[in-house]
């Protein structure tokens, strides 16, 4: 991917949903800390994904990218203090989402949520760092306004993935807003539409915005168009495909969503309105 559309590091790059832009109170803010492209000068692109989600008075880190040094440097460049997180959510155990863990140092007592089917090696690293481990099989509330979805699984047969086959367990971070859920995914290996349908059925809430890797690099144009149609039928108002989505699929989402398309890149800040306090 090309590193286009950059501005100086001192400028905040925001994409405001229409209702947020009209000043309807506080918002959820998602800042991309690790991605294949960079949206600001001074941030380093690299294959992987991580973002900081600030909402409801909490700061939740989603994934950690592939390289601790790059992750730490990007956070420093963006003036994000990685020590000030209230929880960590890991989408799945692939290295491009977990190898940046070292940048967080020792974090005794900070809860770390991850799919129950995580590899023992990554779980051991969470142990070493002192996190309070929270394996997830069913949707669980992290804080008011934040939850982690059901664990969803992609099972690959032995013929396509080696003698023993492969099982990829994945979850998503869900944030409540006044317009519905903001859903943040890492790679959506179980299928982005399948994940969204399960989230919609389990939560009973509309899905307003979807951000992250949709894993569509090897997907045909016709199939991507069907996936976009499924997004629309699910009522997804804003789509932000990045990381492993693939350039052609990203182009098709941009074409279909127009002003409601959300570009990726390290330094990108995305906002959506929070529900009014009752």
KOLTIPA-438973 format. One record per residue: z, y, x of N, C-alpha, C in turn; residue in three letters. Coordinates in steps of 0.001 Angstrom, whole numbers, padded with zeros to 6 digits, always signed. Atoms other than C-alpha are relative to their C-alpha. Layout:
N
ZYXZYXZYXALA ...
***
This chain:
278
+000000-001190+000828+000000+000000+000000+000000+001248+000869UNK +000006-001239-000763-000612+003544+001143+001223+000817-000313UNK -001175-000847+000190+002194+006024+001606-000481+001374-000433UNK +000569-001228+000543+000916+008752-000677+001011+000725-000838UNK -000799-000768+000942+002406+011520-002783+001366+000362+000523UNK -001292-000329-000571+005214+012423-000377+000302+001481-000092UNK -000438-001375-000113+007246+015599-000290+001040+000026+001110UNK -001003-000087-001042+009794+016900+002210+001281-000672-000442UNK -001190+000764+000306+013025+014969+002440+001014+000806-000790UNK -000990-000826+000694+015085+017914+001176-000256+000126-001477UNK +000310-000129+001427+013301+017842-002168+000391-001282-000730UNK -000345+001158+000813+014616+015530-004877-001199-000338-000859UNK +001140+000427+000803+011843+013505-006451+000547-000647-001254UNK -000541+000532+001255+012755+012941-010108-001086-000260-001006UNK +000856+000232+001160+010997+011386-013041+000913+000006-001206UNK -000897-000126+001141+012724+012549-016225-000713-000456-001260UNK +000522+000349+001308+012134+010888-019542+000052+001244-000880UNK +000131-001222+000795+011191+013399-022223+001323+000438-000602UNK -001250-000387+000630+014527+013280-023985+001007+000501+001010UNK -000904-000488-001039+016428+013702-020720-000405+001390+000434UNK +000493-001299-000438+014222+016633-019777+000390+001104-000980UNK -000392-000991+000988+015289+018357-022986+001490+000309+000050UNK -001389-000357-000222+018839+018469-021683+000978-000663-000948UNK -000888+000689+000927+020477+015848-023909+001128-000689+000755UNK -001203+000533-000617+023533+015364-021719-000252-000762+001276UNK +000065+000706-001272+024217+013090-018738-001056-001095-000027UNK +001072+000988-000091+021788+010489-017505+000380-001128+000945UNK -000059+001042-001010+021449+007233-015610-001006+000381+001077UNK +000857-000374-001123+019990+007884-012175-000175-001210+000909UNK +000335+001119-000876+018228+005197-010139-000718+000552+001226UNK +000591-000478-001254+017497+006018-006483-000476-001192+000807UNK +000560+001103-000780+015172+003714-004551+000390+000169+001466UNK -000451-000034-001387+016710+002925-001144-000825-000894+000912UNK +000805+000946-000796+014355+000150-000007-001199-000392-000841UNK +001219+000329+000741+010749-000440-001012-001152-000096+000996UNK +001164+000186-000873+007307-001248+000383-000663+001307+000395UNK +000562-001315-000284+006299+002415+000299+001131+001025+000037UNK -000992-001073-000033+008116+005688+000886-000519+001185-000796UNK +000363-001147+000827+008114+008640-001500+000424+001319+000626UNK -000428-001211-000687+009719+011114+000906-000201-000166+001503UNK +000104+000009-001450+009119+012020+004524+001379-000243+000602UNK -001264+000296-000655+011823+010585+006764+000619-001296-000462UNK -000467+001305+000464+012370+007388+004775-000988-001061+000466UNK +000846+001057-000558+011042+004082+006139-000351-001042-001055UNK +000384+001084+000909+009018+001684+003980+000134-001345+000707UNK -000067+001357-000542+009512-002047+004467-000016-000956-001190UNK +000080+000970+001089+008924-005193+002422+001410-000382-000455UNK -001308+000295+000547+011952-005578+000179+000344+001005-001072UNK -000379-000894+001094+013866-003812-002544+001505+000188-000040UNK -001394-000340+000269+017177-002052-003163+000019+001344-000695UNK -000158-001304+000638+018315+000792-005375+001461+000227-000356UNK -001333-000397+000432+021477+002684-006263-000099+000508-001434UNK +000001-000395+001404+022244+003087-009965+001298+000746-000293UNK -001161-000842+000310+024578+005919-010998-000019+000328-001490UNK -000083-000230+001447+025690+006060-014623+001403-000328-000471UNK -001280+000329+000630+028764+005979-016852+001169+000150+000976UNK -001059-000249-000958+030868+007297-013969+000129-001049+001090UNK -000039+001074-000995+030014+004303-011733-001243+000021+000883UNK +001112+000136-000949+027799+003573-008729-000180-001484+000312UNK +000261+001422-000178+026232+000114-008670-001222-000167+000899UNK +001104+000286-000914+024074-001122-005792-000703-001270-000452UNK +000803+001155+000416+021246-003471-006775-000871-000435+001170UNK +000704+000562-001144+019958-005634-003900+000198+000846+001269UNK -000283-000672-001275+020031-004682-000202-001189+000042+000952UNK +001155-000033-000895+016494-004990+001175+000055-001093+001046UNK +000206+001084-000962+015396-007099+004143+000596+000250+001370UNK -000418-000353-001360+016761-005254+007176+001156+000983-000077UNK -001196-000830+000111+020246-003796+007575-000188+001367+000647UNK +000188-001288-000683+019178-001097+010038-000855+000935-000842UNK +000871-000835+000837+016328+000168+007837+000738+000446-001250UNK -000760-000318+001208+018563+000014+004779+001008+001109+000281UNK -001016-001001-000363+021320+001975+006517-000651+001341+000311UNK +000680-001246-000365+018888+004532+007946-000555+000714-001221UNK +000527-000626+001222+017235+005113+004570+001117+000631-000818UNK -001133-000554+000748+020593+005591+002892+000489+001285+000655UNK -000434-001203-000720+021597+008090+005593-000976+001141-000226UNK +001016-001036+000195+018300+009979+005273+000057+000593-001392UNK -000050-000451+001394+018750+010187+001509+001386+000501-000407UNK -001369-000481+000240+022422+011209+001864+000720-000840-001051UNK -000685+000949+000872+023612+008114+000008+001066-000713+000816UNK -001117+000635-000689+027038+006850+001086+000162-001430-000511UNK -000079+001391+000418+026883+003056+000976+001434-000500-000131UNK -001402+000392+000158+030676+002912+001221+000519+000347-001390UNK -000447-000434+001328+030950+004569-002194-000757-000747-001095UNK +000582+000782+001096+029816+001735-004422+001136-000714-000721UNK -001025+000646+000818+031825+000248-007270-000290-001480-000217UNK +000368+001404+000159+029914-003041-007469-001355-000226+000662UNK +001286+000438-000543+027036-004966-005905-000569-001047-000947UNK +000698+001016+000789+024464-006897-007955-001187-000482+000824UNK +001118+000593-000729+022073-009275-006195-000869-000771-000991UNK +000908+000591+000987+019003-010354-008145-000298-001467+000278UNK +000274+001378-000405+018166-013528-006200+000206-000087+001504UNK -000479+000160-001367+018800-014978-002780-001084+000062+001081UNK +001027-000149-001028+015518-014261-000978+000387+001093+000994UNK -000418-000896-001073+015897-012461+002335-000382+001442-000188UNK +000425-001395+000157+013957-009355+001327+000852+000758-001016UNK -000937-000636+000937+016721-008659-001217+001463-000132+000450UNK -001387+000281-000399+019816-009873+000675+000313+000240+001475UNK -000288-000081-001437+019424-009501+004455+000555+001355+000422UNK -000601-001299-000308+020484-005849+004310+001497+000056-000243UNK -001433+000037+000307+024008-006942+003315+000869+000506+001147UNK -000778-000385-001176+025241-006337+006854+000272+001498+000037UNK -000170-001459-000014+024772-002580+006328+001225+000452-000787UNK -001129-000382+000844+027645-002594+003826+001338-000224+000686UNK -001243+000240-000715+030242-003830+006322+000993-000789-000840UNK -001060+000674+000739+033569-005155+005052+000267+000725-001309UNK -000197-000614+001308+034046-004547+001321+001020-000778-000822UNK -000998+000786+000722+037278-006248+000287+000270+000543-001405UNK -000324-000364+001369+037825-006255-003455-001154+000532-000823UNK +001154-000484+000768+034395-004868-004414-000691-001206-000643UNK +000633+001155+000640+032846-007210-007017-001478-000115+000353UNK +001411+000290-000270+029527-008834-006129-000476-001029-001016UNK +000544+000860+001041+027528-010351-008997-001309-000609+000492UNK +001203+000689-000461+024822-012932-008303-000203-001236-000873UNK +000238+001180+000829+023136-015859-010092+000819-001197+000484UNK -000818+001170-000326+025220-019029-010199-000734-000932+000961UNK +000791+000894-000846+022358-020861-008463-000301+000544+001381UNK +000220-000594-001323+022621-018770-005269+000179-001038+001110UNK -000145+000885-001159+022283-020422-001867+001393+000159+000608UNK -001330-000077-000626+025593-021272-000147+000035+000959+001195UNK +000027-000870-001173+024473-019302+002922+000247+001459-000377UNK -000197-001390+000416+024289-015984+001057+001398+000182-000578UNK -001357-000069+000552+027516-016708-000825+001019+000087+001133UNK -000914-000037-001146+029222-017333+002534+000026+001382+000637UNK +000040-001351-000571+028075-013920+003765+000768+000984-000876UNK -000809-000834+000896+029601-012282+000696+001488-000247+000255UNK -001379+000369-000320+032809-014157+001484+000468+000694+001277UNK -000351-000586-001294+032806-012949+005084+000224+001508-000112UNK -000116-001454+000165+032385-009338+003930+001160+000384-000920UNK -001177-000283+000815+035371-009652+001594-000282+000356-001451UNK +000307-000293+001405+033521-009119-001708+000750-000957-000927UNK -000493+000878+001053+035073-010481-004882-001212-000621-000674UNK +001225+000660+000451+032456-013056-005836+000037-000265-001506UNK +000107+000226+001446+031279-013217-009455-001339-000689-000282UNK +001241+000697+000347+028648-015936-010028-000281+000132-001492UNK +000373-000294+001391+026729-015325-013249-000908-001098-000547UNK +000890+000905+000721+025292-017869-015660-000429+000623-001326UNK +000290-000697+001256+025524-015871-018921+000280+001482+000177UNK -000144-001456-000096+025349-012120-019501+001467+000394+000096UNK -001368-000416-000232+028479-010427-018218+000055+001514+000171UNK -000171-001439-000165+029744-006851-018430+000608+000285+001362UNK -000503-000418-001303+030266-005195-015061+000994+001136-000189UNK -000809-001149+000410+031614-001853-016329-000524+000416-001372UNK +000579-000518+001238+031220-000080-019669-001367+000644+000271UNK +001351-000525-000194+027481+000633-019921-000832-000776+000995UNK +000702+000831-000984+026565-001881-017167+000231-001470-000320UNK -000174+001446+000081+025926-005594-017472-001047-000686+000864UNK +000948+000843-000719+024191-008390-015590-000510-001040-000981UNK +000623+000897+000972+021757-010538-017557+000370-001456+000255UNK -000052+001440-000225+021782-014285-018012-000686-000345+001320UNK +000754+000607-001098+020799-016290-014966-001253-000631-000600UNK +001260+000593+000441+017134-017183-015461-000633-000716+001180UNK +000397+000895-001088+015432-019899-013442-001492-000290-000046UNK +001356+000508-000193+011967-020649-012115+000119-001315+000743UNK +000004+001288-000678+011584-024316-011283-001411-000344+000426UNK +001313+000372-000517+008661-025237-009033+000006-001486+000339UNK +000027+001444-000282+007621-028914-008854-000202-000281+001480UNK +000119+000385-001405+007662-030783-005553-001435+000138+000514UNK +001394-000049-000437+003861-030889-005462-000408+001378+000494UNK +000401-001359-000381+003658-027089-005136+000977+000668+000943UNK -001002-000698-000791+006819-026326-003175+000731-000872+001012UNK -000640+000867-000976+007644-029233-000899+000593-001231-000652UNK -000436+001307+000473+009167-032684-001188+001097+000092-001060UNK -001137-000084+000923+012314-031565-003005-000212+000989-001130UNK +000206-001041+000997+010755-028855-005153+000837+001235+000328UNK -000729-001248-000238+012283-025404-005482+000524+000550-001313UNK -000601-000610+001179+014576-023614-007912+000394+001419+000373UNK -000339-001395-000268+014730-019801-007935+000772+000544-001190UNK -000856-000563+001040+017627-018367-009928+000027+001512+000152UNK +000092-001462-000058+017431-014690-010826+000700+000629-001196UNK -000568-000778+001090+019239-012076-012882-000529+001423+000067UNK +000427-001401+000044+018671-008420-013809+001217+000864-000308UNK -001049-000966+000325+020865-005328-014024-000423+000765-001250UNK +000274-000669+001266+021089-003752-017489+000904+001218-000123UNK -000765-001238+000147+022165-000147-018090-000283+000586-001372UNK +000145-000576+001338+022798+001324-021531-000408+001470+000084UNK +000357-001400+000182+021044+004582-022427-000142+000265-001486UNK +000120-000360+001410+020615+006468-025676-001270-000544-000634UNK +001271+000510+000530+017084+005062-026018-000139-001506+000127UNK +000086+001438-000228+017875+001454-025147+000384-000334+001426UNK -000390+000470-001328+018313-000555-021970-000977+000455+001089UNK +000763-000053-001236+017137+000321-018499+000215-001350+000674UNK -000061+001329-000603+016320-003091-016993-000541+000095+001420UNK +000415-000044-001399+016163-003404-013197-000083-001429+000512UNK +000241+001359-000487+014668-006557-011691-000325+000040+001489UNK +000311+000088-001420+014262-007740-008125-001426-000456+000239UNK +001369+000530-000124+011147-009952-008194-000501-000659-001276UNK +000391+000598+001278+011123-011437-011712-000744-001320+000176UNK +000639+001300-000225+010237-014912-010400-000091-000854-001256UNK +000121+000815+001210+011009-016569-013759-001064+000508-000982UNK +000993-000618+000871+008342-014294-015304+000570+001245-000631UNK -000573-001261+000469+008858-010642-016154+000079+000045-001521UNK -000033-000050+001466+007948-011033-019833+001053-000969-000540UNK -001020+000962+000427+010106-014160-020219+001398+000573+000197UNK -001304-000609-000248+013025-012277-018650+000302+001076-001033UNK -000221-001076+000964+012574-009278-020930+000264-000551-001402UNK -000227+000585+001323+012352-011453-024029+001407-000580-000113UNK -001351+000562+000050+015561-013242-023133+001049+001107-000019UNK -000936-001135-000010+017322-009947-022359+000056+000650-001370UNK +000054-000611+001339+016166-008510-025673+000739-000874-001021UNK -000629+000902+000960+017308-011602-027587+001513-000073+000199UNK -001423+000144-000300+020672-011825-025821+000774+001279-000296UNK -000707-001284+000151+021560-008121-025899-000105+000575-001403UNK +000245-000610+001302+020120-007249-029300-000345+001472+000094UNK +000288-001411-000242+019146-003908-027762-001476+000175+000347UNK +001367-000279-000441+015681-002325-027366-000037+000221+001504UNK +000177-000227-001439+014325-002141-023821-000827+001268+000171UNK +000630-001308-000125+013479+001430-022914-000819+000133+001283UNK +000616-000205-001313+012552+001238-019219+000197-001256+000839UNK -000087+001153-000900+011801-001541-016711-000438+000436+001393UNK +000258-000397-001381+011956-000978-012945+000128-001206+000917UNK -000186+001016-001033+011486-003203-009897-001250-000816+000252UNK +001118+000868-000349+009311-006032-008651-000341-000949-001131UNK +000433+000846+001118+007259-007842-011285-000693-001286+000461UNK +000561+001224-000596+005794-010516-008918-001363-000369-000594UNK +001320+000222+000602+002174-010167-010026-001135+000067+001015UNK +001030-000132-001040+000334-010104-006683-001139-001012-000144UNK +001017+001047+000126-001505-013362-007391-000467-000186-001447UNK +000301+000116+001431-001988-012685-011107-001333+000658-000316UNK +001321-000527+000327-005458-012151-012580+000098+001287-000811UNK +000044-001247+000751-006480-008832-014100+000217-000260-001492UNK -000140+000298+001423-006771-010408-017549+001444-000345-000349UNK -001383+000380+000278-003292-011893-017297+000929+001200+000112UNK -000818-001215-000109-001799-008598-016102-000158+000849-001257UNK +000215-000776+001224-003386-006887-019095+000748-000615-001177UNK -000779+000641+001065-001775-009474-021373+001489+000313+000166UNK -001403-000333-000271+001576-008798-019692+000298+001436-000429UNK -000183-001391+000426+001140-005057-020265+000056+000079-001531UNK -000026+000020+001468+000364-005769-023926+001341-000529-000505UNK -001317+000518+000367+003585-007797-024091+001076+001073+000191UNK -000926-001118-000206+005495-004842-022597-000037+000938-001197UNK +000151-000933+001123+004096-002622-025323+000570-000593-001289UNK -000500+000625+001229+004907-005122-028069+001524-000106+000011UNK -001450+000016-000124+008481-005304-026746+000607+001397-000107UNK -000479-001365+000158+008711-001526-027079+000406+000684+001294UNK -000341-000613-001289+009034-000767-023344-000738+001327+000126UNK +000605-001339-000010+008440+003000-023174-000395+000449+001393UNK +000257-000431-001371+008501+003444-019372-000015-001220+000903UNK +000127+001138-000907+007338+000981-016698-000082+000497+001434UNK -000014-000377-001411+008077+001243-012978-000175-001216+000892UNK +000234+001166-000854+006461-001734-011198-000120+000412+001469UNK +000072-000305-001427+006907-001775-007421+000203-001290+000789UNK -000282+001121-000887+007668-004076-004451-001068-001093-000137UNK +000896+001157-000005+006052-007494-005139-000976-000013-001169UNK +000881-000029+001169+004051-006372-008179-001469-000122+000393UNK +001397+000035-000439+000807-005979-006205-000736+001269-000374UNK +000686-001285+000193-001470-002968-005875-000856+000032-001251UNK +000886+000000+001167-003957-004022-008543+000802+000012-001299UNK -000838+000013+001194-001251-004795-011088+000667+001357-000209UNK -000597-001332+000108+000466-001488-010331-001033+000990-000543UNK +001059-000894+000494-002853+000296-010872-000215-000190-001500UNK +000215+000271+001417-003273-001404-014251+001157+000526-000849UNK -001145-000565+000721+000257-000454-015330-000093+001525-000043UNK +000140-001469-000031-000364+003145-014221-001044+000454-001014UNK +001081-000331+000932-003590+003218-016221+000461-000134-001447UNK -000426+000269+001378-001926+001761-019333+001124+000924-000453UNK -001189-000770+000379+001277+003831-019226-000148+001507+000195UNK +000230-001433-000141-000078+007191-018112+001231+000768+000439UNK -001147-000827-000355+002702+009789-018083+001314-000775-000058UNK -001211+000825+000067+005224+007038-018858+000083-001015+001149UNK -000036+000856-001182+004386+005221-015595+000933+000609+001042UNK -000957-000466-000992+007060+005467-012893-000421-000516+001379UNK +000376+000447-001345+005876+005381-009247+001208-000518+000759UNK -001061+000514-000850+007884+003505-006638+000109+000797+001287UNK -000128-000623-001315+008792+004345-003051+001416+000419+000323UNK -001343-000386-000439+011952+004930-001031+000187+001504-000203UNK -000288-001402+000279+013518+008220-002125-000299+000409-001420UNK +000293-000312+001402+012202+008104-005677+001300+000000-000808UNK -001155-000062+000888+014839+009160-008221-000498-000008-001438UNK +000433+000184+001380+014413+008043-011832+001201+000255-000909UNK -001103-000302+000912+016508+009337-014729-000362-000334-001440UNK +000139+000235+001440+017026+008406-018367+001291+000429-000668UNK -001215-000529+000646+019496+009807-020940+001009-001096-000334UNK -001072+000889+000388+022851+008159-021528+000344+000190-001470UNK -000402-000170+001401+024198+007501-025020+001107+001051-000116UNK -001038-001001+000238+026352+010260-026484+001344-000709-000150UNK -001339+000578+000119+030094+009620-026272+000431-000014-001456UNK -000478+000106+001390+031606+008378-029500+001453+000428-000078UNK 
***
